[in-house]
Amino acid sequence: MINWLVQQLVNRALLLKLIQQEDVIYARNQVLALLQLTNFTESDYPGNAHLTIPDLLEHINDYACDQGIIEDIFDEKEILSSHIMNCFISKPSEVNRQFYENYKQNPEAATQYFYQLSKNSNYIQMNRIRKNIEYKAATEYGELDITINLSKPEKDPKSISRERKIQQTAYPKCLLCIENEGYAGRTGHPARSNHRMIRLNLENEPWYLQYSPYVYYNEHCIVLSEKHTRMKISPTTFLRLLTFIEQFPHYFLGSNADIPIVGGSILSHEHYQGGSYEFAMAKAEDDWTFEMTGFTDVKCSVIKWPMSVIRLRSEQIASLVEAGAYILTSWKKYSDESLDIIAWTGETPHNTITPIARKNGNLFELDLVLRNNRTSAEHPLGIFHPHADVHHIKKENIGLIEVMGLAVLPPRLKEELAEVEKYILGKPNLVAEYHSEWAEQLKARLSSTANESNVTALVRGEVGSKFLRVLEDAGVFKRNPAGADGFHRFIESIS
């Protein structure tokens, strides 16, 4: 059967144009070597000839475990799968050559080629991503995207035990470093043999384009610096974002903030995230407009969004960068104690910005989301962070993706929300203690209308309302009279 599996894998790679006909024997022999096979015969095994590459890899891993080629451990199976798929992918130089050959046609052709390659090579593991629960929740700010993240598999106890015992190395320095390209992987560090990156030039600096292995939206990409340097929001950040958009106008590109609590999960390596997707925030309309002295060619507005967002529009990148730099400098030193906004505690800064760039018709847009990471006795995880009453749904940092209106929620909610549904319907249930107050509120409000056919939709809508609360908590100027007055005061200070 193993011969048939290898044969089918080669056939699928050929069908998906990972290899050409001339590569078939070479690629097959490379796979055979990884499986310690010295012989091959054509097989007529009457199996399912329509198995996908992930399905075939799973069966091949089972064979490798049975034969003692690898241990039946998550990390070893990931490493073998990555090694096998590397047999079907060109070297980085060829991938880059093809990318820029397609770019001559248009930027979309280039990114479509690379995105498809990343999926076909199983670097983006679509079979896992399809397990995610995804839906939209209607709010006064548009439809928010809700994702219960089930795509990252839990490690088995053997992998966890091995990771504790193994000596860790500092290579690659982090999950984003260029040294991950083609890296075999090890216990505790993901396999990346089938990983490729596109070389970019942003303001005469080497940067790299890759896709997220666990995409949360269409063509979810990461643009990372060649240097392992900390995240930093500066005028140069705005320039890089807009320069990228100039090269790839069908994408947006944004950056997580650069300080803890309001920043992303990896602050140690400068990187941005983008893709081909229109979030609810991008569709948000102007709430009110204003003018900035000295920036006559920049249209300025505050948009209708639960967080505090300034939108700048101009045909000229340089004008947007200068206007953005002025706002950033002003915000970093701005305080309004009546709203708990304090710029510094000693030498520790609290104010920063989450920026997002895009092209909208003939205009470049730069969204500046105002952030503050102060904590207090009442809110020890952050004053402008999800508050305690929403932690049962979302407790983690609110990064770039959430800011734009996409909730990435923990996998525990799949089972926990099912128990809440049972509670609402009056069925026996095991509602988690931290959901109990919320479940009681839902039952009181929904039990008269909820039934087997609509209870899931009702609960999902309530989760969307909770995520809206998360965004409202993260807003520095609340959408109430006091917050509106405070936002106007800040805008007056920069006008």
Helices and strands as residue ranges (DSSP letters): H 2-15, G 21-23, H 24-34, H 53-66, H 74-86, H 92-105, H 107-120, H 126-129, E 133-139, E 142-148, H 157-165, G 178-180, E 198-202, E 205-211, E 221-225, H 235-247, E 252-254, E 271-275, H 280-283, E 286-290, E 299-303, E 309-314, H 317-332, G 337-339, E 344-345, E 348-349, E 351-360, E 363-372, G 388-390, H 400-403, E 406-409, H 413-424, G 433-435, H 436-446, H 455-474, H 481-494
